[in-house]
Amino acid sequence: MQLKKILVPLAILAVLFFAFRNYGWPGIVLVGGALTMWALLHVTRMMQVMKRAADRPIGFVGSAVMLNAKLKPGHTLLHVVAMTRALGQLLTPKDEQPEVYRWTDAGGSYVDCTFQGGKLVQWQMTRPEPAPEPAEAPSAAP
């Protein structure tokens, strides 16, 4: 993960260098425009996800079972929020790693997701214990 933080800016600089070397300033403008477009697309997607999540209660998901089935290691927090269309309920202190979020459904089942550095590391689904059925009272025969 730390390697990606170094390689992406280096790749951008290398592309800018080769664009300048081969095409001059028009190459820089072309590559700069493409990078700006990519950044705008990313910000637009992020804003759409947050707009959808703002309309739902924090930590609520339609079905915890379906969420549990769709989760995969390495998903980002933004991807999970997009799947659930709701922000998760933060269970750990703010800005402390790892972060644990909970999404609960109407039946009381919930999924606890652990994120390390913004990536999904593990998750666990918990279902509530079924309430014992009350014993039927014997009916009096007339």
C-alpha positions as CSV (number, residue, x, y, z in Angstrom):
1,M,0.0,0.0,0.0
2,Q,2.8,2.4,0.7
3,L,4.4,1.5,-2.6
4,K,1.2,2.7,-4.4
5,K,1.5,6.1,-2.7
6,I,5.0,6.5,-4.3
7,L,4.5,4.8,-7.7
8,V,1.3,6.7,-8.8
9,P,2.9,10.2,-8.5
10,L,6.1,8.9,-10.1
11,A,4.0,7.4,-13.0
12,I,2.2,10.7,-13.4
13,L,5.5,12.6,-13.5
14,A,6.9,10.1,-16.0
15,V,3.9,10.5,-18.3
16,L,4.1,14.3,-18.1
17,F,7.8,14.2,-18.9
18,F,7.4,12.0,-21.9
19,A,4.4,14.0,-23.1
20,F,6.6,17.2,-22.9
21,R,9.6,15.5,-24.5
22,N,7.6,14.1,-27.5
23,Y,4.9,16.8,-28.0
24,G,6.1,19.9,-26.0
25,W,3.5,22.0,-24.2
26,P,0.5,20.7,-26.1
27,G,1.4,17.2,-24.7
28,I,1.5,18.6,-21.2
29,V,-1.9,20.2,-21.7
30,L,-3.3,16.9,-23.1
31,V,-2.0,14.8,-20.2
32,G,-3.0,17.5,-17.7
33,G,-6.5,17.6,-19.1
34,A,-6.8,13.8,-18.9
35,L,-5.6,13.7,-15.3
36,T,-8.1,16.5,-14.4
37,M,-10.9,14.6,-16.1
38,W,-10.0,11.4,-14.1
39,A,-10.0,13.4,-10.8
40,L,-13.3,15.0,-11.6
41,L,-14.9,11.6,-12.4
42,H,-13.6,10.3,-9.1
43,V,-15.0,13.3,-7.1
44,T,-18.3,13.0,-8.9
45,R,-18.6,9.3,-8.0
46,M,-17.7,10.0,-4.4
47,M,-20.3,12.8,-4.2
48,Q,-23.0,10.6,-5.6
49,V,-22.3,7.8,-3.1
50,M,-22.4,10.3,-0.2
51,K,-25.6,11.9,-1.5
52,R,-27.3,8.5,-1.6
53,A,-26.0,7.7,1.9
54,A,-27.2,11.0,3.3
55,D,-30.8,9.9,2.7
56,R,-30.6,6.8,4.9
57,P,-30.1,6.3,8.7
58,I,-26.5,5.7,9.8
59,G,-25.7,2.0,10.1
60,F,-28.8,0.7,8.4
61,V,-28.8,-1.8,5.5
62,G,-31.6,-3.5,3.8
63,S,-30.3,-7.0,4.3
64,A,-27.3,-7.9,6.4
65,V,-27.2,-11.4,4.8
66,M,-26.9,-9.9,1.3
67,L,-24.2,-7.5,2.5
68,N,-22.3,-10.4,4.1
69,A,-22.4,-12.3,0.8
70,K,-21.2,-9.3,-1.3
71,L,-18.2,-8.3,0.8
72,K,-14.7,-9.2,-0.3
73,P,-11.3,-8.4,1.3
74,G,-9.7,-5.3,-0.1
75,H,-13.0,-3.4,-0.8
76,T,-12.6,0.3,0.2
77,L,-14.9,2.0,2.7
78,L,-16.3,4.1,-0.2
79,H,-17.2,0.8,-2.1
80,V,-19.0,-0.6,1.0
81,V,-20.9,2.6,1.6
82,A,-21.9,2.5,-2.1
83,M,-23.2,-1.1,-1.7
84,T,-25.1,-0.4,1.5
85,R,-26.2,3.2,0.5
86,A,-25.7,4.2,4.1
87,L,-22.8,5.3,6.3
88,G,-21.7,2.7,8.8
89,Q,-22.0,3.2,12.6
90,L,-18.4,3.7,13.8
91,L,-17.7,1.4,16.8
92,T,-14.0,2.4,17.4
93,P,-12.7,5.8,18.5
94,K,-12.4,8.3,15.7
95,D,-9.1,8.3,13.7
96,E,-7.9,5.1,15.3
97,Q,-6.8,2.1,13.2
98,P,-8.3,-0.4,12.6
99,E,-11.7,1.1,12.1
100,V,-14.8,-1.0,12.8
101,Y,-18.1,-0.1,11.3
102,R,-21.5,-1.8,11.8
103,W,-24.5,-2.1,9.5
104,T,-27.7,-3.4,10.9
105,D,-30.9,-4.6,9.2
106,A,-34.5,-4.4,10.3
107,G,-34.4,-8.0,11.7
108,G,-31.6,-7.2,14.1
109,S,-28.9,-9.0,12.2
110,Y,-25.7,-6.9,11.7
111,V,-22.4,-7.0,10.0
112,D,-19.2,-5.7,11.6
113,C,-16.6,-4.6,9.1
114,T,-13.0,-4.0,10.0
115,F,-11.0,-1.6,7.8
116,Q,-7.3,-1.1,8.0
117,G,-6.1,1.9,6.1
118,G,-9.4,2.3,4.3
119,K,-9.4,-1.3,3.0
120,L,-11.7,-4.1,4.2
121,V,-9.7,-6.6,6.2
122,Q,-12.4,-8.8,7.8
123,W,-16.1,-8.9,8.6
124,Q,-18.4,-10.8,10.7
125,M,-22.2,-11.3,10.5
126,T,-24.2,-11.8,13.7
127,R,-27.8,-12.8,13.8
128,P,-30.0,-12.3,16.9
129,E,-31.0,-15.4,18.9
130,P,-34.6,-16.4,18.0
131,A,-37.0,-15.7,20.8
132,P,-38.3,-18.9,22.4
133,E,-41.9,-19.6,21.4
134,P,-44.3,-19.4,24.4
135,A,-45.8,-22.7,25.3
136,E,-49.4,-23.0,24.5
137,A,-51.7,-23.0,27.5
138,P,-53.7,-26.2,27.7
139,S,-57.3,-25.5,26.7
140,A,-60.0,-26.5,29.1
141,A,-62.4,-29.1,27.6
142,P,-66.1,-28.4,28.3
